[in-house]
Amino acid sequence: MIKWKAVALLLGLMLLAPFGVAAPVCVTDDQGEELCLDHPAKRIATLSPGATELAFAAGAGDKVVAVVNYSDYPEAALKLPLVGNHTRIDLEALLALKPDLVITWRTGNPPAQMEMLRALGLPMFAIEPRTFEGVSKVIEQLSTLAGTEQEGFAEAERFRKGIAEIAEQYRDAEPVPVFYQVWQTPLMTINDNHLIGKVIQLCGGVNVFGDMPRLVPRISAEVVLEADPHAIITGSVEGIEDNQLDRWKSYTGMTAVANKNLFFVPASPISRPTPRLLEASRDICQRLDVARERE
């Protein structure tokens, strides 16, 4: 009798055993490559400031052990070990921290160094969201890899809803021709495929250089004058006015100058594909509302 009970108990344990083993987690990155982890990542390295923000947004901030220069948000990221900058990684420092997941910037990190990390067998996940939905998706993916789905999926949904609310609010807004100045020298802007371009569209703006083929094209002052934007926007530290747009003030015939529509927004939120794009979108929408009032 006791022997049969022992056999039954053993069979029960054998049947239950598969359910106690966690299945590998597999996610496809923005390069189209599938990454599978046997267990949630516990030591994460982020190789761009945007990747750092996204890891924290996914609820995995306490798992991040390495970041690169300018990873300044959230404030907790400032206390983390640095492993170079996004264009030149200190591989020795990175490997010493023994990451079990490396979040890379698809087009921003040096390819040769990324190949070296891949050859060493480090689990790598490349990101570069180019749409609002892409931002939400990456947050969900990172939370899946880190085992923080509850927090990450909630943040992704908060971002989705916020963007949808802005889209509805400005669905029938009067169009405003906009020039977004990325850089002063050389003079650079963005096209409609860039996330900043999508923010302008979200707010009812019309990017005067939206149809250019390059994501971040170089342009001349002459083509800006010819386009005659009704608003010129650029990013600065904390959105504080500096001298970046001074060159345009002498062109009093340009509508943006005549209507005093030279606007500054905080550079960090608008330039990174993170949930702070929601905050940046509201800032730009408010600026375009001012431009509409001044028409």
C-alpha positions in Angstrom: 0.0 0.0 0.0 2.8 2.4 1.0 4.7 1.4 -2.2 1.7 2.3 -4.4 1.4 5.6 -2.7 5.0 6.3 -3.3 4.6 5.5 -7.0 1.5 7.7 -7.3 3.4 10.6 -5.7 6.3 10.2 -8.0 4.0 10.1 -11.1 2.3 13.2 -9.8 5.6 15.0 -9.4 6.7 14.0 -12.9 3.5 15.3 -14.4 3.8 18.6 -12.5 7.5 19.1 -13.3 7.1 20.6 -16.8 4.7 23.3 -15.4 7.3 24.4 -12.9 9.9 25.1 -15.6 9.7 28.6 -17.1 9.6 28.6 -20.9 12.2 30.7 -22.8 11.0 34.2 -23.6 11.5 35.2 -27.2 11.1 38.7 -28.6 12.0 40.1 -32.1 14.0 43.4 -32.1 13.9 46.4 -34.5 16.5 44.7 -36.7 14.2 41.7 -37.2 16.4 39.4 -35.0 14.8 37.2 -32.4 16.3 37.1 -28.9 15.4 34.3 -26.6 16.2 34.3 -22.8 15.9 31.3 -20.6 15.0 33.6 -17.7 14.2 37.3 -17.2 17.3 39.5 -17.4 18.8 40.6 -14.1 21.7 42.7 -15.3 20.9 45.1 -18.1 23.3 47.4 -20.0 21.8 50.3 -22.1 23.9 51.7 -24.8 22.0 54.9 -25.5 20.3 57.5 -23.3 17.0 56.6 -25.0 17.5 52.9 -24.2 18.1 53.8 -20.6 14.9 55.8 -20.4 13.0 52.9 -22.0 14.4 50.4 -19.6 13.2 52.4 -16.7 9.8 53.0 -18.4 9.5 49.2 -18.7 9.9 48.9 -14.9 13.4 47.5 -15.2 15.3 50.4 -13.8 16.6 48.4 -10.8 18.1 45.9 -13.2 20.2 48.4 -15.2 23.9 48.0 -14.3 25.5 50.0 -17.1 24.7 53.1 -19.1 26.4 55.5 -21.5 27.0 59.3 -21.3 24.0 61.6 -21.3 21.8 59.0 -19.7 20.3 61.7 -17.5 16.7 60.6 -17.1 15.3 59.5 -14.8 17.5 60.9 -12.1 18.4 57.4 -10.8 20.2 56.8 -14.1 22.8 59.4 -13.1 24.1 57.1 -10.4 24.8 54.1 -12.7 28.2 53.1 -14.0 29.2 54.6 -17.3 30.6 52.5 -20.1 31.6 55.2 -22.6 29.2 56.9 -25.0 26.9 55.6 -27.7 29.5 56.0 -30.4 32.4 54.5 -28.5 31.7 51.8 -25.9 34.3 50.9 -23.3 34.0 47.2 -23.9 36.3 46.3 -21.0 34.1 48.2 -18.5 31.0 46.8 -20.0 32.1 43.2 -19.8 33.3 43.6 -16.3 29.7 44.4 -15.2 28.6 41.0 -16.6 25.3 42.1 -18.3 22.9 39.3 -19.2 21.0 41.7 -21.6 22.5 44.5 -23.7 20.0 47.0 -25.2 21.6 48.6 -28.3 20.7 51.5 -30.6 20.2 50.0 -34.0 21.8 52.8 -36.1 23.6 54.7 -33.3 26.1 52.3 -31.8 29.3 51.4 -33.7 28.7 48.3 -35.8 32.2 46.8 -35.3 31.9 46.9 -31.5 28.4 45.5 -31.7 29.7 42.6 -33.7 32.4 42.0 -31.1 29.8 41.8 -28.3 27.7 39.5 -30.4 30.7 37.2 -31.1 31.3 37.1 -27.3 27.8 35.7 -26.9 26.1 38.6 -25.1 22.3 38.6 -25.5 21.7 41.8 -27.5 18.4 43.6 -28.3 18.5 46.4 -30.9 15.9 49.1 -30.7 15.0 52.2 -32.7 11.3 52.9 -32.6 10.2 55.2 -35.5 6.5 55.5 -34.6 4.4 56.2 -31.5 3.2 52.6 -31.5 6.8 51.6 -31.8 7.6 53.3 -28.6 4.8 51.4 -26.8 5.9 48.1 -28.4 9.5 48.5 -27.3 8.4 49.2 -23.7 6.4 46.0 -23.7 9.2 44.0 -25.2 11.7 45.2 -22.7 9.4 44.5 -19.8 8.9 41.0 -21.2 12.6 40.4 -21.3 13.0 41.8 -17.8 10.0 40.0 -16.3 8.4 43.4 -15.4 5.3 43.0 -17.6 2.8 44.5 -15.2 4.6 47.8 -14.9 5.8 48.0 -18.5 2.5 47.1 -20.2 0.7 49.7 -18.0 3.2 52.4 -19.0 3.0 51.5 -22.7 -0.8 51.8 -22.5 -0.6 55.1 -20.8 1.5 56.4 -23.6 -0.9 55.0 -26.3 -3.9 56.7 -24.6 -2.1 60.0 -24.2 -1.1 60.1 -27.9 -4.6 59.1 -29.0 -6.1 61.9 -26.9 -3.8 64.5 -28.5 -4.6 63.1 -32.0 -8.3 63.5 -31.3 -7.9 67.0 -29.9 -6.0 68.3 -32.9 -7.8 66.2 -35.6 -9.4 69.2 -37.2 -6.8 71.9 -36.1 -5.9 74.6 -38.6 -2.6 73.6 -40.3 0.5 75.5 -39.4 3.6 75.3 -41.7 6.5 74.4 -39.4 10.3 74.3 -39.7 12.0 72.3 -37.0 15.7 73.2 -36.6 17.7 70.3 -35.4 21.1 71.9 -35.6 22.3 75.4 -36.4 25.6 74.8 -38.1 25.4 72.9 -40.4 21.7 73.7 -40.7 19.7 70.5 -40.3 16.0 69.5 -40.0 13.8 66.4 -40.0 11.4 64.8 -42.5 8.0 63.3 -41.8 9.4 59.8 -41.1 11.3 61.1 -38.1 9.4 61.0 -34.7 9.7 64.7 -34.4 8.0 65.0 -37.7 5.3 62.8 -36.5 4.9 65.0 -33.4 4.4 68.0 -35.6 1.8 66.2 -37.6 0.1 65.0 -34.4 -0.4 68.7 -33.4 -1.8 69.8 -36.8 1.4 71.1 -38.0 2.8 70.7 -41.6 6.5 70.1 -41.8 7.7 72.2 -44.6 10.5 69.7 -45.2 8.5 66.6 -44.5 8.9 65.1 -48.0 12.7 65.2 -48.0 14.2 61.7 -48.5 16.7 61.8 -45.7 15.6 61.4 -42.1 17.8 64.3 -40.9 18.6 66.3 -44.0 21.0 69.2 -44.3 19.5 72.3 -45.8 20.3 75.9 -46.7 18.9 79.2 -45.2 17.6 80.0 -48.7 15.3 77.0 -48.8 13.9 77.9 -45.4 13.1 81.4 -46.6 11.5 80.0 -49.7 9.3 77.6 -47.6 8.2 80.6 -45.4 7.3 78.6 -42.3 4.7 80.2 -39.9 6.5 78.7 -36.9 10.1 77.8 -36.3 10.9 75.3 -33.4 14.1 74.1 -31.9 15.2 72.2 -28.9 17.3 73.7 -26.1 18.3 72.9 -22.6 15.1 72.9 -20.5 13.4 74.8 -23.4 15.2 78.0 -22.4 15.6 80.6 -25.2 19.2 80.8 -26.4 20.9 82.1 -29.6 20.1 79.2 -31.9 17.3 81.0 -33.8 18.9 84.4 -33.8 19.9 84.1 -37.5 16.2 84.2 -38.5 15.3 87.4 -36.7 16.7 89.6 -39.5 14.4 88.0 -42.0 11.4 90.1 -41.1 9.5 89.1 -44.2 9.3 85.5 -43.1 5.9 84.8 -41.5 7.4 83.0 -38.5 9.5 86.1 -37.7 6.8 88.6 -38.4 4.4 86.8 -36.1 7.2 86.2 -33.4 6.7 82.5 -33.7 10.3 81.4 -32.8 9.8 78.7 -30.2 12.0 76.7 -27.9 11.1 73.3 -26.4 13.1 71.1 -24.0 15.6 69.1 -26.3 15.8 65.9 -24.4 12.1 64.8 -24.4 11.6 65.7 -28.1 14.8 64.0 -29.3 14.4 60.6 -27.6 11.9 57.8 -28.6 10.6 57.4 -25.1 7.3 58.1 -23.1 8.5 61.7 -22.6 7.4 62.2 -26.2 4.0 62.7 -24.7 5.2 65.6 -22.7 7.1 67.0 -25.7 4.0 66.6 -28.0 1.9 68.7 -25.6 4.7 71.4 -25.6 4.8 71.6 -29.3 1.0 71.6 -29.6 0.8 74.5 -27.3 3.4 76.4 -29.3 1.4 75.8 -32.5 -1.8 77.0 -30.8 0.0 80.3 -30.1 1.0 80.5 -33.8 -2.7 79.9 -34.8 -3.8 82.7 -32.5 -1.2 85.1 -34.1 -2.4 84.4 -37.7 
